[in-house]
Amino acid sequence: MQVEKITPYTDDSRHKSEQVREMFDAIAPAYDFMNRAMTFGIDRLWRRKAVRLMRDIPHAEVLDIATGTGDLAILMAERLGGSHITGVDLSEGMVEIGCRKVADRGLSDRVTLTTGDCLCLPFVDNSFDCITCAYGVRNFEDLAAGYREMQRVLRPGGLLVVLELSTPPSALVRPFYDIYTRYLIPTVGRMVSKDTRAYSYLPESIAAVPQRENMCEVMRGAGLTGCSYIPLTFGTCTIYTATKPN
């Protein structure tokens, strides 16, 4: 099934974007805790790996799509000297928490977080040296349109870095992964968050999103070049990179 057809609330007739916004508003207070818990803290290593890919290229202006509570935006501000990070997310609840974290770290002059729709970004063409998106593309209402919009606001020669959860290809790892994501994570998620569906939607959307070479094909279809991927932690997470042609 296409990932666009996987929605947080299966009996809800609203567009996916509206459902995703409501879901993240509901789970915002528990989001950071659940990220650490369900990845055993490895998500921090994944983000650091993504940021290292950006160190040696122009990164004065960076856009972080689906910025959530700002973890990746904050990390980039701390590790990429001379950069300004703009983060955009559908969820007001997530952005509110992110803004508090930015202020607590004294980064308000380097990081700007705001609400916005990734399918209709409020920026002119060729605005950013780099664009990042961590764990967000599977929530897009239209994946191809989301990539086209990112390509539009990326400067020629600029780098796109997408970090996304994925299903491990190994037949040995897959059974353990399935038990963990389909049973343990939803159970803990229901206990910790207010939303009983959010952490069932998670494995469903991971299974449906294009992965590895299939994701690269979607990126190429949006006009991006040099598309490649880096599997992490047995393939449970993947970094995708691409550039905008000069």
C-alpha positions as CSV (number, residue, x, y, z in Angstrom):
1,M,0.0,0.0,0.0
2,Q,1.2,3.5,-0.7
3,V,2.4,5.4,2.3
4,E,0.1,8.3,1.5
5,K,-2.9,6.0,2.1
6,I,-1.6,5.1,5.6
7,T,-3.2,7.6,8.0
8,P,-3.0,7.9,11.8
9,Y,-6.8,7.5,12.3
10,T,-8.2,4.8,9.9
11,D,-11.8,5.7,10.5
12,D,-11.3,9.4,9.9
13,S,-12.2,11.0,6.5
14,R,-10.0,14.1,6.9
15,H,-6.9,14.6,4.8
16,K,-3.7,12.9,6.0
17,S,-2.0,16.2,6.8
18,E,-4.9,17.2,9.2
19,Q,-4.7,13.8,10.9
20,V,-0.9,14.0,11.2
21,R,-1.1,17.5,12.7
22,E,-3.6,16.3,15.3
23,M,-1.6,13.2,16.2
24,F,1.6,15.1,16.8
25,D,-0.2,17.8,18.8
26,A,-1.5,15.0,21.0
27,I,1.8,13.2,21.5
28,A,4.1,16.2,21.6
29,P,4.6,16.1,25.4
30,A,5.8,12.4,25.2
31,Y,7.5,12.6,21.8
32,D,11.1,13.1,23.0
33,F,10.9,10.5,25.7
34,M,9.4,8.0,23.2
35,N,12.1,8.7,20.6
36,R,14.8,7.9,23.2
37,A,13.0,4.9,24.6
38,M,12.0,3.1,21.4
39,T,15.5,3.5,19.8
40,F,17.5,3.0,23.1
41,G,19.0,6.4,22.4
42,I,20.5,5.4,19.0
43,D,18.4,8.1,17.3
44,R,21.0,10.6,18.6
45,L,23.8,8.7,16.7
46,W,21.7,8.7,13.5
47,R,21.2,12.5,13.6
48,R,24.9,13.0,14.3
49,K,25.8,10.9,11.3
50,A,23.4,13.0,9.1
51,V,24.9,16.3,10.3
52,R,28.5,15.1,9.6
53,L,27.5,14.7,5.9
54,M,26.9,18.5,5.8
55,R,30.1,19.8,7.5
56,D,32.2,20.2,4.3
57,I,29.6,21.8,2.1
58,P,28.0,25.3,2.2
59,H,25.5,25.4,5.0
60,A,24.9,29.1,5.9
61,E,21.1,28.7,5.4
62,V,19.6,25.3,6.3
63,L,15.9,24.3,6.2
64,D,14.7,21.5,8.5
65,I,11.5,20.0,7.3
66,A,9.2,18.3,9.8
67,T,11.4,19.7,12.5
68,G,9.2,18.4,15.3
69,T,10.7,19.4,18.7
70,G,13.8,20.7,17.0
71,D,16.4,18.0,17.9
72,L,18.0,18.0,14.5
73,A,17.8,21.8,14.1
74,I,19.5,22.3,17.5
75,L,22.2,19.7,16.7
76,M,23.0,21.4,13.4
77,A,23.2,24.9,15.0
78,E,25.6,23.4,17.6
79,R,27.8,21.6,15.1
80,L,27.7,23.6,11.9
81,G,29.5,26.8,12.5
82,G,28.0,29.9,10.8
83,S,24.7,28.4,10.0
84,H,21.2,29.6,10.5
85,I,18.5,26.9,10.8
86,T,14.9,27.4,9.9
87,G,12.6,24.6,11.1
88,V,9.1,24.0,9.8
89,D,6.5,21.6,11.1
90,L,2.7,21.1,10.8
91,S,2.2,20.7,14.6
92,E,2.0,23.8,16.8
93,G,2.4,21.5,19.9
94,M,5.7,20.2,18.6
95,V,7.0,23.6,17.5
96,E,6.1,25.1,20.9
97,I,8.2,22.5,22.7
98,G,11.0,23.0,20.2
99,C,11.1,26.7,20.7
100,R,11.5,26.2,24.4
101,K,14.4,23.9,23.9
102,V,16.0,26.3,21.5
103,A,15.7,29.2,24.0
104,D,17.0,27.0,26.8
105,R,20.2,26.3,24.8
106,G,20.7,30.0,24.0
107,L,20.2,29.4,20.2
108,S,17.3,31.7,19.5
109,D,19.6,33.8,17.2
110,R,20.6,30.7,15.2
111,V,17.4,28.6,15.1
112,T,14.0,29.8,14.0
113,L,11.1,27.3,14.3
114,T,7.7,27.9,12.8
115,T,4.5,26.1,11.8
116,G,4.0,25.4,8.1
117,D,3.0,22.9,5.4
118,C,5.9,21.0,3.8
119,L,3.8,20.8,0.6
120,C,3.5,24.6,0.3
121,L,6.6,26.1,1.8
122,P,6.6,29.9,2.4
123,F,10.0,30.4,0.8
124,V,11.1,31.6,-2.6
125,D,12.9,29.4,-5.0
126,N,16.6,28.6,-4.3
127,S,16.5,29.8,-0.7
128,F,18.6,27.2,1.2
129,D,22.1,25.7,0.9
130,C,20.9,22.5,2.6
131,I,17.6,20.9,3.5
132,T,17.1,18.2,6.0
133,C,14.1,16.0,7.0
134,A,14.3,13.5,9.9
135,Y,11.5,10.9,10.3
136,G,9.1,13.1,8.4
137,V,8.7,12.1,4.7
138,R,6.5,9.1,5.5
139,N,4.0,11.5,7.0
140,F,3.7,13.6,3.8
141,E,0.2,13.6,2.2
142,D,2.0,13.5,-1.1
143,L,5.5,12.2,-1.0
144,A,6.5,13.1,-4.6
145,A,5.0,16.6,-4.2
146,G,7.0,17.0,-0.9
147,Y,10.2,16.2,-2.7
148,R,9.4,18.6,-5.5
149,E,8.8,21.4,-3.0
150,M,12.1,20.7,-1.3
151,Q,13.9,20.7,-4.6
152,R,12.2,24.1,-5.5
153,V,13.6,25.9,-2.4
154,L,17.0,24.2,-2.4
155,R,19.8,26.2,-4.1
156,P,21.5,24.7,-7.2
157,G,24.3,22.4,-6.0
158,G,22.6,22.2,-2.6
159,L,22.4,19.1,-0.5
160,L,19.2,17.3,0.7
161,V,19.6,14.9,3.6
162,V,16.6,12.7,4.6
163,L,16.7,10.5,7.7
164,E,13.9,8.0,7.8
165,L,13.0,4.8,9.6
166,S,13.0,1.7,7.5
167,T,12.5,-2.1,7.7
168,P,15.6,-4.2,8.0
169,P,16.3,-6.3,4.9
170,S,17.9,-9.2,6.8
171,A,15.7,-12.3,7.3
172,L,17.5,-12.9,10.6
173,V,16.8,-9.4,12.0
174,R,13.3,-8.9,10.6
175,P,11.3,-11.2,13.0
176,F,12.7,-9.4,16.1
177,Y,12.1,-6.0,14.4
178,D,8.5,-7.0,13.6
179,I,7.7,-8.0,17.2
180,Y,9.3,-4.9,18.6
181,T,7.6,-2.4,16.3
182,R,4.2,-4.0,16.0
183,Y,3.7,-5.1,19.6
184,L,6.1,-3.5,22.1
185,I,6.2,0.0,20.8
186,P,2.4,0.5,20.4
187,T,1.9,-0.9,23.9
188,V,4.4,1.5,25.5
189,G,3.1,4.3,23.3
190,R,-0.5,3.8,24.5
191,M,0.8,3.9,28.1
192,V,2.9,7.1,27.7
193,S,1.1,9.2,25.2
194,K,-2.5,10.5,25.0
195,D,-3.0,9.0,21.5
196,T,-3.8,5.3,21.3
197,R,-3.3,5.1,17.5
198,A,0.0,7.1,17.1
199,Y,2.4,4.3,17.8
200,S,0.4,1.7,15.8
201,Y,0.5,4.2,12.8
202,L,4.3,4.3,13.2
203,P,5.2,0.7,12.1
204,E,2.4,0.8,9.4
205,S,3.9,3.9,7.8
206,I,7.4,2.6,8.0
207,A,6.4,-0.6,6.2
208,A,4.6,1.4,3.5
209,V,7.2,4.2,2.7
210,P,9.5,3.6,-0.3
211,Q,12.8,2.4,0.9
212,R,16.4,2.3,-0.3
213,E,16.6,2.4,-4.1
214,N,12.8,2.9,-4.4
215,M,13.1,6.1,-2.3
216,C,16.0,7.2,-4.5
217,E,13.7,6.8,-7.5
218,V,11.1,9.1,-6.0
219,M,13.8,11.7,-5.3
220,R,15.1,11.5,-8.9
221,G,11.5,11.9,-10.1
222,A,11.4,15.3,-8.2
223,G,14.4,16.5,-10.2
224,L,17.1,15.7,-7.7
225,T,20.4,14.0,-8.7
226,G,23.2,12.0,-7.1
227,C,20.6,10.1,-5.0
228,S,22.1,7.6,-2.7
229,Y,21.4,5.9,0.7
230,I,23.3,4.8,3.8
231,P,21.7,2.0,5.9
232,L,22.1,2.4,9.7
233,T,21.7,-0.1,12.5
234,F,20.8,-3.3,10.5
235,G,18.7,-1.2,8.1
236,T,16.3,0.1,10.7
237,C,17.1,3.6,9.7
238,T,18.3,5.0,6.4
239,I,20.0,8.3,5.4
240,Y,19.2,9.4,1.9
241,T,21.2,12.2,0.1
242,A,20.6,14.0,-3.1
243,T,21.6,17.3,-4.7
244,K,19.9,19.9,-6.9
245,P,21.5,20.2,-10.3
246,N,23.4,23.4,-11.0
